[in-house]
Amino acid sequence: MIPAINFKASAAVRAALSAIGRTEDLRFSPDNRLLVIAGYARKRLLVLRIDIGGGPGGPDVTIRDFMELTSDNMGEIHGLDFIDDRTLAIGNRDGLVAIFSLPREEPAGQSREISAIRLIKGRRPFKLNSPGSIAVRRESRDRVSLLVCNNYTHLVTRHVVNRWLGYRATSNQRLLERGLDIPDGIALSHDGRWIAVSSHGTQDVKLYSMSASLGPDTEPTSVLQHAGYPHGVRFTADDRHILVADAGSRMVHVYAGDGDWNGHRAPARSVAVLDEETFLRGRASPEEGGPKGLDIDRSDSVVAMTCEEQTLAFFSLASMIGSSDGGTASAQRGRPTHSGNAR
């Protein structure tokens, strides 16, 4: 088990973390000042004001304060992603996708009730159903794509919203379906070339090459194997590693590559992020107990992880990917077992 970062926080912050209940995804804001956690069971968001610094012993983390947000437009919040520093899209697995403008005041231990500035439901035959994890992709002319995992209809939909129209959806489409069985997490590579989707039912992560021809019948280009019950998934800033949270074990699996994610791959390494006692407390089934939400901060130095039994933990990215080997050995261990399209 790799050591967690001993983050600094007040008793009030720690109490808020303890009270949030079952969690799903979490996400750093683009300016790296906020970390938002999806409170699935209690139908609320926990917004943390956070500072990340560096030192001779590695990165350090301080949580300055918190804000708890509730809304009639928040249900079982599964996924979330930032559109900008103050605009957030969430996926309610029991409802719709909602877009919120976060309160402008600094988090200071307060609770606030807010309203969505837009609800996204799609249009037939592209209506949302059990929306979960979300990835935001910036488009031209001030438009934004929301890529949404529809958990129980086994597909990813794309909804293009326009900021100047109050985030009204101007386009809806079925984006990805081939090979997916309960898509539970989604991430975009930083170079814009790849979409990674964790597929709970097939126990792997599918990677699709971003292209104009991308559609529901597109075959995955790559499969990240031996992922257990994958949930959170993230590319590192250089797109040479992918981290996958395994909700069915104590592990985060690390996949290594050269940025060209073709072929089947096994983990380069797997690291425990929960102790055995904590893991077993959440072990209600073989699919539960392990890490769920996972994100990498915008400085590419800290990994944040959440699950119900451990609401928040931070780890050094370097310790997780094993950077002492310079990445070369990891890339060799994680090389494709074959090239070509995954079937």
C-alpha positions in Angstrom: 0.0 0.0 0.0 1.4 3.4 -1.0 1.4 6.1 1.7 -1.4 8.7 1.6 -0.6 12.4 1.9 -1.4 13.5 5.4 -3.6 16.5 4.4 -4.3 19.4 6.7 -7.9 20.3 7.5 -9.9 21.7 10.4 -12.2 19.6 12.6 -15.2 21.2 10.8 -13.9 20.1 7.4 -13.3 16.6 8.6 -16.8 16.4 10.1 -18.3 17.5 6.8 -16.3 14.8 5.0 -17.5 12.2 7.5 -21.1 13.3 7.0 -21.3 13.2 3.2 -22.2 9.4 3.1 -21.8 7.3 -0.1 -19.7 9.1 -2.7 -19.1 8.5 -6.4 -17.0 10.9 -8.6 -14.9 13.9 -7.5 -13.3 16.6 -9.6 -10.7 19.4 -9.3 -11.7 22.8 -10.8 -9.6 24.1 -13.7 -7.9 26.7 -11.5 -7.1 23.9 -9.0 -8.7 25.9 -6.1 -11.7 23.7 -5.6 -12.4 20.0 -5.2 -16.0 18.9 -5.5 -17.3 15.5 -4.3 -20.5 13.9 -5.4 -22.6 13.0 -2.4 -24.7 10.3 -4.0 -26.7 9.0 -1.0 -27.5 12.4 0.6 -28.1 14.1 -2.8 -25.7 17.0 -2.3 -22.3 18.3 -3.4 -19.4 19.0 -1.0 -17.2 21.8 -2.3 -13.7 22.0 -0.8 -11.4 25.0 -1.0 -8.0 23.4 -1.5 -4.3 24.4 -1.7 -1.7 22.1 -3.2 2.0 22.9 -2.8 5.3 21.1 -3.1 8.3 20.5 -0.9 11.3 18.3 -0.5 9.1 15.5 0.8 6.7 15.7 -2.0 3.3 17.4 -2.5 1.3 18.7 0.4 -2.4 19.4 0.6 -4.4 21.8 2.7 -8.2 22.0 2.8 -9.0 25.5 3.8 -12.8 25.2 4.2 -16.0 23.7 2.7 -19.4 24.5 1.4 -22.3 22.1 1.2 -24.7 22.5 -1.7 -28.2 21.1 -2.1 -30.8 21.6 -4.8 -34.2 20.3 -6.0 -32.2 19.5 -9.1 -29.7 17.2 -7.3 -30.6 13.6 -7.0 -28.3 10.6 -6.7 -25.3 12.5 -8.0 -22.9 10.1 -9.7 -20.8 12.1 -12.1 -19.6 15.7 -12.4 -17.2 17.8 -14.4 -16.3 21.5 -14.6 -17.2 23.6 -17.6 -15.2 26.4 -16.2 -13.9 27.5 -12.8 -17.5 28.3 -11.6 -19.8 26.2 -13.8 -20.4 22.6 -13.0 -22.3 19.8 -14.8 -23.6 16.9 -12.7 -25.2 13.5 -13.6 -28.1 12.4 -11.4 -28.4 8.7 -11.9 -32.0 8.9 -10.9 -32.8 11.8 -13.1 -31.2 14.2 -15.6 -27.9 16.1 -16.1 -28.0 19.5 -14.4 -25.7 22.5 -15.0 -25.0 24.8 -12.0 -23.3 28.1 -11.4 -21.4 27.8 -8.1 -21.9 30.5 -5.5 -19.4 33.3 -5.9 -18.5 33.5 -2.2 -15.6 31.5 -0.8 -16.4 28.3 1.0 -16.7 29.1 4.7 -18.5 26.2 6.3 -21.9 27.2 5.0 -24.8 25.3 3.5 -26.5 26.7 0.5 -29.5 25.7 -1.6 -29.1 26.5 -5.3 -31.0 26.0 -8.5 -29.8 24.6 -11.8 -29.3 27.1 -14.7 -30.1 24.3 -17.2 -31.4 20.8 -17.2 -30.3 18.5 -20.0 -32.5 15.5 -20.8 -31.7 14.9 -24.5 -34.3 14.2 -27.2 -35.7 11.0 -28.5 -34.0 8.8 -29.5 -31.1 10.3 -27.6 -32.8 10.9 -24.2 -30.7 10.4 -21.1 -31.3 7.4 -19.0 -29.5 6.8 -15.7 -26.8 9.4 -16.4 -23.6 8.8 -14.4 -20.1 10.0 -15.0 -19.5 13.0 -17.3 -16.6 14.4 -19.3 -16.7 18.0 -20.6 -15.1 18.7 -24.0 -14.6 22.2 -25.2 -15.7 22.9 -28.8 -15.4 25.8 -31.2 -17.6 29.0 -31.0 -18.1 28.8 -27.2 -19.8 25.5 -27.3 -19.2 22.6 -24.9 -19.9 18.9 -25.4 -21.1 16.9 -22.4 -20.2 13.2 -22.8 -22.5 11.3 -20.5 -22.3 7.6 -19.4 -25.9 6.2 -19.4 -25.2 3.5 -16.9 -28.1 1.1 -17.4 -28.7 1.6 -21.1 -25.0 0.8 -21.7 -24.0 3.8 -23.9 -22.4 7.2 -23.9 -24.4 10.1 -25.3 -23.1 13.5 -26.5 -24.9 16.7 -25.8 -23.6 20.0 -27.3 -24.6 23.0 -25.2 -24.1 26.7 -26.1 -23.0 29.1 -23.3 -24.5 32.1 -25.1 -27.9 30.3 -25.1 -27.8 29.7 -21.4 -26.3 26.2 -22.0 -29.2 25.0 -24.0 -28.5 21.8 -25.8 -28.3 22.3 -29.6 -27.3 18.8 -30.5 -27.8 15.3 -29.0 -26.4 12.0 -30.3 -25.6 8.5 -29.3 -21.8 8.5 -29.3 -20.5 5.2 -28.0 -22.0 1.8 -27.4 -20.0 -1.1 -28.9 -18.4 -3.1 -26.2 -19.9 -1.3 -23.2 -21.7 -2.9 -20.3 -22.6 -0.4 -17.6 -20.2 2.5 -18.5 -19.2 3.7 -15.0 -16.4 6.3 -15.7 -15.2 8.4 -18.6 -12.1 10.5 -19.3 -10.6 12.4 -22.3 -6.9 12.5 -23.1 -5.3 15.9 -22.9 -4.3 15.8 -26.6 -7.9 15.2 -27.6 -7.2 11.9 -29.3 -8.7 9.4 -27.0 -11.9 8.7 -24.9 -11.5 6.1 -22.1 -14.7 4.5 -20.7 -14.7 2.1 -17.8 -17.0 -0.8 -18.5 -18.2 -2.4 -15.3 -19.9 -5.5 -16.7 -16.9 -6.5 -18.9 -14.4 -5.6 -16.2 -12.2 -3.5 -18.4 -11.7 0.0 -19.8 -12.4 0.6 -23.5 -10.5 3.3 -25.4 -11.9 4.9 -28.6 -10.0 7.0 -31.0 -11.6 10.4 -31.4 -12.5 11.0 -35.0 -15.2 12.5 -37.2 -16.6 9.0 -37.8 -17.0 8.1 -34.1 -20.4 6.6 -33.5 -22.3 3.8 -31.6 -20.9 1.1 -33.9 -17.2 2.2 -33.6 -15.1 -0.6 -32.2 -12.8 0.2 -29.3 -9.2 0.7 -30.4 -7.8 -0.5 -27.2 -8.8 -2.5 -24.1 -7.3 -2.0 -20.7 -7.6 -5.5 -19.2 -7.7 -6.9 -15.6 -9.3 -3.8 -14.3 -11.6 -5.6 -11.8 -14.8 -3.4 -11.5 -13.5 -0.2 -12.9 -15.0 3.1 -12.0 -12.9 6.4 -12.0 -10.4 6.7 -14.9 -7.9 9.5 -15.7 -5.1 10.3 -18.1 -1.9 11.9 -16.7 -1.1 15.2 -18.2 1.3 13.8 -20.7 -1.2 11.0 -21.7 1.5 8.4 -21.0 -0.4 6.8 -18.1 -4.0 6.0 -17.3 -5.2 5.4 -13.7 -8.2 3.2 -13.1 -10.0 2.9 -9.7 -11.1 -0.7 -9.1 -14.3 -0.6 -7.0 -14.0 -4.4 -6.4 -10.5 -4.4 -4.8 -8.2 -2.1 -2.8 -6.4 -1.1 -5.9 -5.8 1.6 -8.4 -4.4 0.1 -11.6 -1.8 2.0 -13.6 -1.6 1.5 -17.4 1.5 2.7 -19.2 2.0 3.7 -22.8 3.6 6.2 -25.2 0.5 8.1 -25.8 -0.6 5.8 -28.6 -3.2 3.6 -26.9 -3.6 0.8 -29.5 -4.1 -2.9 -28.6 -4.9 -4.8 -25.4 -2.9 -3.8 -22.2 -2.4 -5.2 -18.8 -1.7 -2.9 -15.8 1.9 -1.8 -15.5 1.4 -1.9 -11.8 -1.4 -2.0 -9.2 -1.2 -0.1 -5.9 -3.4 -0.4 -2.8 -5.1 2.8 -1.7 -7.2 1.3 1.1 -6.2 -0.7 4.1 -7.8 -4.2 4.5 -10.0 -3.2 7.4 -11.5 -0.2 5.5 -12.0 -2.2 2.4 -13.8 -5.0 4.1 -16.2 -2.6 5.8 -17.5 -1.6 2.4 -17.4 -5.1 1.0 -21.2 -5.6 0.6 -20.6 -7.5 -2.7 -17.7 -8.5 -4.9 -18.3 -5.3 -6.8 -18.0 -2.9 -3.8 -15.6 -1.7 -1.1 -12.8 -0.3 -3.3 -12.0 3.1 -4.7 -14.6 4.8 -6.9 -14.0 8.5 -7.7 -10.5 9.4 -8.9 -9.0 12.6 -10.2 -5.5 14.1 -10.8 -5.0 17.7 -9.8 -4.2 20.3 -12.5 -0.5 20.4 -11.4 -0.3 16.7 -12.2 1.2 15.9 -8.8 -1.6 14.7 -6.6 -4.2 12.0 -7.0 -7.5 12.4 -5.1 -9.6 9.3 -4.4 -13.1 8.7 -2.8 -15.3 5.9 -1.7 -18.0 5.5 0.9 -15.7 4.1 3.6 -12.9 6.6 2.9 -14.5 9.8 1.8 -11.2 11.4 0.7 -7.6 10.5 0.4 -4.7 12.0 -1.5 -1.6 10.3 -3.0 1.5 11.5 -4.7 1.1 10.8 -8.5 4.8 10.0 -8.7 4.4 7.3 -6.0 1.4 5.8 -7.8 2.9 5.5 -11.2 6.3 4.5 -9.9 8.2 7.3 -11.6 11.6 6.3 -10.2 12.1 4.1 -13.3 11.6 7.2 -15.5 8.5 5.6 -17.1 10.5 3.4 -19.4 10.2 0.2 -17.5 6.5 0.9 -16.8 5.9 1.5 -20.5 7.6 -1.9 -21.3 5.6 -3.8 -18.7 2.4 -2.2 -19.9 3.0 -2.6 -23.7 0.1 -4.0 -25.8 -0.3 -7.8 -25.9 -1.4 -7.4 -29.5 -1.9 -4.5 -31.8 -5.0 -3.6 -33.8 -8.6 -3.0 -32.9 -10.0 -4.7 -29.8 -13.0 -7.1 -30.4 
